[in-house]
Amino acid sequence: MSTPPTTPSAAPETGELLHRTGEQLGGAIDAAFDAVEAVRERTAEVLASSGRAATRSSLTALHPLFRSVLAPRPNPLEGVGVAVGPGVLADTDRWMEWWRRGPSGEPAFATHVLDPSALGYYDYQARPWFRAPLDSGRQVAVGPYLDAGGCDVYTTTLTVPLVVAPGAELVVGGDLDMAWLEAAFLEQVGRRRPAVALLAANDRVVVSNTALLTSGSRVPPQLKDAVEVEVPVPSRVPGRSSWRLVALGQR
């Protein structure tokens, strides 16, 4: 979707609303990425101290930080963890040391089926949230997507690559709390006109205030033509954010 000009019918206050909302959301996402980056730094320290003898049990040293990251409420993150590639750990080529907040609000280890021969195998190493940061070599926000076999809900994962050694890579990530994101978004834009949506780079709707654009869906072609104002969500790190806010004209 190309950035449309602001038409005369688009009230200036709509652009101001989108800019203000973008600043608020961008700052919160930057803070969430900071938390993921802190986990990446701690993971690098843990693996460096273990050397080639690092195993799954070595990653338990991350648990206090996981608790610290997930404890604050409200919190843009509801999950955080480490997903390894081949060659990182001495005892397995597949492991996710991932924690999520449960129904009680307390963070706990999230179990995944990582045996390729087992029913419900979660092949995370083939998922876009794992591949995108490794292929690009940079921080990436992946989603929204249905994490089938993982947390089994629509989510967006903030991901950071970590190269331990040549051919030994892993991904550190944080799952956005989509309920928190929707609440933060609606607090800024409200539930009435104008119709506003937060979009990912692939034109999927992250959140919106209209039933015309539901979370996880793609923007239909007929609504692309109805976009009157489009504003990027800023980040203090160049290239980190590919999200944008759009407002639809009255139809």
C-alpha positions in Angstrom: 0.0 0.0 0.0 1.6 3.3 -1.1 1.3 6.3 1.2 -1.7 8.3 0.0 -1.8 12.1 0.2 -3.9 13.6 2.8 -7.0 14.7 0.9 -9.0 17.9 1.7 -11.8 15.8 3.2 -9.3 14.3 5.7 -9.5 16.5 8.8 -6.1 17.7 10.0 -6.9 16.4 13.4 -7.0 12.8 12.0 -3.4 13.1 11.0 -2.6 14.5 14.4 -4.4 11.6 16.0 -2.4 9.1 14.0 0.9 10.8 14.7 0.1 10.9 18.4 -1.0 7.3 18.5 2.1 6.2 16.5 4.4 8.0 19.0 2.8 6.2 21.9 2.8 2.8 20.3 6.2 3.2 18.9 7.7 4.1 22.3 6.0 1.1 23.9 7.3 -1.3 21.2 10.8 0.2 21.5 10.6 -0.5 25.3 9.5 -4.1 24.6 12.4 -4.6 22.1 14.7 -3.2 24.8 13.6 -6.0 27.1 14.1 -8.6 24.4 17.6 -7.2 23.8 18.4 -7.5 27.5 17.5 -11.2 27.3 19.7 -11.5 24.2 22.7 -10.0 26.1 22.1 -12.3 29.1 21.8 -15.3 26.8 25.1 -14.4 25.1 26.8 -14.2 28.5 25.4 -17.6 29.7 26.4 -19.4 26.5 29.8 -17.8 26.5 30.5 -18.9 30.1 29.4 -22.5 29.2 31.3 -22.7 25.9 30.7 -25.8 23.8 29.4 -27.6 26.9 26.2 -25.5 27.0 23.1 -27.6 27.4 19.4 -27.1 27.9 20.0 -26.8 31.7 22.4 -24.0 31.1 19.5 -21.8 30.0 17.8 -22.1 33.4 20.1 -19.2 34.3 17.8 -17.0 32.2 14.7 -17.7 34.4 15.2 -14.8 36.9 15.4 -12.4 33.9 12.3 -14.0 32.3 10.3 -13.4 35.5 11.6 -9.8 35.8 10.6 -9.1 32.2 7.1 -10.5 32.5 6.3 -9.4 36.0 5.3 -5.7 35.4 1.6 -5.1 34.7 0.4 -3.7 32.4 3.0 -5.2 30.1 3.4 -5.1 26.4 4.9 -8.6 26.6 3.2 -11.8 27.6 5.9 -14.2 26.6 9.7 -14.2 26.2 12.3 -16.8 25.5 15.1 -18.3 23.5 14.8 -20.7 20.5 18.0 -22.4 19.4 19.2 -23.6 16.1 21.5 -26.6 15.4 24.9 -26.5 17.0 24.1 -24.1 19.9 23.5 -26.8 22.6 25.5 -29.9 23.2 22.5 -32.1 24.1 20.0 -31.2 21.4 19.5 -29.3 18.1 16.0 -28.2 19.1 15.0 -26.4 22.2 12.8 -23.5 23.2 13.4 -22.0 26.7 10.2 -19.9 26.5 8.1 -18.5 29.3 4.6 -17.1 29.1 2.1 -15.6 31.6 -0.6 -18.1 32.4 -4.2 -17.5 33.3 -3.1 -16.6 36.9 -0.8 -13.9 35.5 2.3 -15.8 36.8 5.0 -16.5 34.2 5.9 -20.2 33.7 7.7 -22.4 31.2 5.7 -23.0 28.0 5.9 -26.6 26.8 6.3 -27.3 23.1 6.3 -30.6 21.2 9.8 -30.6 19.7 10.2 -34.3 18.7 9.8 -34.5 14.9 8.3 -37.9 15.2 5.6 -36.9 17.7 2.0 -35.8 17.0 1.7 -32.0 17.2 5.4 -31.4 16.4 6.2 -27.7 16.5 8.7 -27.1 13.8 9.7 -23.6 15.0 12.9 -23.6 13.1 10.9 -23.3 9.8 8.6 -20.6 11.1 8.9 -17.0 9.9 9.4 -15.6 13.4 12.5 -17.8 13.7 13.8 -17.4 10.1 13.2 -13.7 9.6 15.7 -12.4 12.1 18.4 -14.9 11.2 18.0 -14.3 7.4 18.0 -10.5 7.8 20.5 -10.3 10.7 18.4 -7.7 12.5 15.6 -7.1 14.9 12.2 -8.0 13.3 8.6 -7.8 14.5 6.8 -10.8 12.9 3.1 -11.0 12.8 0.3 -10.9 13.5 0.1 -14.7 12.9 -1.7 -17.7 14.3 1.0 -19.6 16.3 -0.4 -23.0 15.6 1.4 -25.6 17.8 3.0 -22.8 19.8 0.8 -20.6 21.9 -2.2 -21.4 19.6 -3.4 -17.7 19.5 -2.9 -14.8 17.2 0.3 -13.0 18.3 3.2 -10.8 17.2 6.7 -11.8 18.1 9.5 -9.3 18.5 12.7 -11.2 17.5 16.4 -10.6 17.8 19.1 -12.9 16.2 22.1 -14.1 18.2 25.1 -15.8 16.4 27.0 -17.9 19.0 29.5 -19.3 16.5 29.7 -19.8 12.7 26.7 -22.0 11.9 25.3 -21.9 15.5 22.5 -19.3 15.7 19.5 -18.7 17.9 16.6 -16.3 18.2 15.6 -14.4 21.3 12.0 -13.2 21.2 9.1 -11.7 23.0 5.4 -12.3 22.3 3.3 -9.1 22.4 0.3 -9.2 24.6 -2.3 -8.4 22.0 -5.0 -7.5 24.6 -2.6 -4.9 25.9 -1.8 -3.6 22.4 -5.5 -3.3 21.6 -6.2 -1.4 24.8 -3.3 0.9 24.3 -4.5 1.5 20.7 -8.1 2.1 21.6 -7.1 4.5 24.4 -5.6 6.7 21.8 -8.0 6.4 18.9 -11.3 5.6 20.5 -14.0 3.2 19.2 -15.8 5.5 16.9 -15.0 7.5 13.8 -12.6 7.8 12.2 -12.0 4.1 11.4 -8.3 3.5 12.2 -6.2 0.4 11.9 -2.6 -0.5 12.8 -1.1 -2.5 9.9 2.0 -4.7 9.6 4.2 -4.6 6.5 2.2 -7.4 4.8 -1.0 -5.4 5.1 -2.3 -7.6 7.9 -4.3 -5.9 10.6 -2.7 -5.8 14.0 -5.5 -4.0 15.7 -8.3 -1.7 14.6 -11.4 0.1 15.9 -13.7 -1.1 13.2 -15.3 -4.4 12.4 -14.3 -3.9 8.8 -10.7 -4.7 9.7 -10.4 -7.6 12.1 -7.1 -8.6 13.7 -5.0 -11.0 11.6 -6.9 -10.3 8.4 -5.5 -8.6 5.3 -6.8 -5.3 4.2 -9.3 -6.0 1.3 -8.6 -4.2 -2.0 -11.7 -2.1 -1.8 -10.7 -0.6 1.6 -7.2 0.2 0.4 -8.8 2.8 -1.8 -10.6 4.2 1.2 -7.5 5.1 3.1 -7.3 8.9 3.6 -4.4 9.2 6.0 -1.4 6.9 6.5 1.3 7.5 9.1 4.3 5.2 9.9 4.8 4.0 13.5 8.2 5.5 14.5 11.1 3.8 16.2 14.3 5.2 17.6 16.1 2.3 15.8 16.2 2.9 12.0 14.6 0.0 10.1 13.0 -1.6 13.2 9.4 -0.6 12.6 7.5 -1.5 9.5 4.1 -0.8 11.0 1.8 2.0 10.0 -1.5 3.6 11.0 -4.2 4.2 8.5 -7.5 6.1 8.7 -10.4 5.3 6.4 -12.5 8.1 4.9 -16.2 8.1 5.6 -18.1 6.0 3.1 
